[in-house]
Amino acid sequence: MKTTILFISFFLTLSFLGCDSKAKKESALKNLELSQTMISTFQQDVDRLSESIKNSRIELEVAKDNAQNAKTPQFMRTHEEREEAIRNAAANVQKLEDYIEKSNQKILVLNDSIMQIKIRINSLKEILKK
């Protein structure tokens, strides 16, 4: 993500160097369209990740309940089976917590990228006003 943003910023900077006013405006218009498309794509990713986090939180609550249930003694279950059930349940809880955390981090990066693109869009709009 960050690499894409940096590449676009670099490309935009190079495209404005040494251009006449008309070429600069045409380039700004193309880059404006590209930037708006990227914002739309990144926002879709944020929405998708948010929905996934919402579903994972529900799964996490179920996994935590299962972990509690695994700790209770059950008829005809050996100590080893109980310990294995506890380990499996704890691993599932940890996996879901890790996924939620990583997804939240991805959302932060995407939102940061969106903000950077919006700043770039404002710069492009200023160029187009001239």
N, C-alpha and C positions, 0 to 999 in steps of 0.2 A: 504494500500500500504506500508506504512512505517513499519507496523508490519510484513509484509511478508519479507521485506528486512532485518529487524532485526533478524527474525527467521532464515533466510538463513545464515546470517553472523554468528549467534550463532552456527548453525548446522555445518557450515564449520570449525569454530574454534574448536569445539569439535571433529570433524572427523579427524583433523590433530594431536591432542594430543595423544601421545603414540602409534602412528602408525609407522610401519617400512616404508622404502622408497617405496617399491612396493605398499603397501596398500595406502600410502599417494598419490602416483601418480594415482592410480585407483580411489580413492575418488575425487581427483582434477579433473580428466577427467569427472566423472559423474556430479560433481558440475558445471563444465564448460559448459556442455551440458544444464543443468538446467538453468544456468544463461543466456545462449544465447536464450533459449526458452522464458524466462521471458522478455528479451529485446524486442524480436519480438512481444510478446503479448502487452507489454506496448506501443510500437511504433504504433501498430494497434489502440490502444485506443486513442493515441494522434492524429492520423490521423482522426479517427472517430469524435472525439471532435472538431477538427479543421474544418472539413466539416460542422458539426452541427452549429458551431459558425458562419461560413460564411453564412449559410442559415438563421440563426437567425438575423444576421445583416440586411439582405434584408428584413425580416419580420419586423424588428424594424423600418426601414425607412418607410415602408407602414403604420405601426402603428402610427408613428409620423405624417404622412400626414393625417391619419384618425382623430387624435387628433386635428389637426388644423381645419379640416373640421367640427368637432363636435362643435367647438367654434363659427362658423358662424351661424347667424340666418337662419332658414329655414321656409318656408311657412307652416302653419298649425301645427307647433311644439310648444308645450307649454314650458314655462320657466323650469318647472320641468323635462320635457323630454330632454331638451337641457343640463341641469345640469347632468342628469343621463348619457347621451351620453358622456359628458366630463369626468366624473368619470370613466366610463368603458374604455374609450380610454386611459386615464392616467394610469389606473391599468394594461392594456395590455402592454403599453410601459414599465412600471416599471417591470413587470414580465419578459419581454424579456431582459431588461438590467440586472436584477438579474441573469437570466440564463447564459447570456454571461459572466458575472463576475465570477460566480461559475465555469463555464467550463474553463475559463482562469486559475483559481486557480488550478483546477484539472490537467491541462496541465503542469503547473509549478511543481506540485508534481510528476507527472509521469516523466518529464524530469530529475528532481533531482534523482529519483529512477534509471532511466536509467544510469545516470552518476555514481552513486554509484555501480551499477552492473558492469559497464565497468571497474571501478577501481578494483573490486573484480576479474574480468576476467583476468586483467593484473597480479594480484597476483597469480592466479591459473596457468597462463602460465609460470610464473617464477618457480613455484614449478615443473611443468612438464619439464622444461629445465634441472633441476638438475639430 
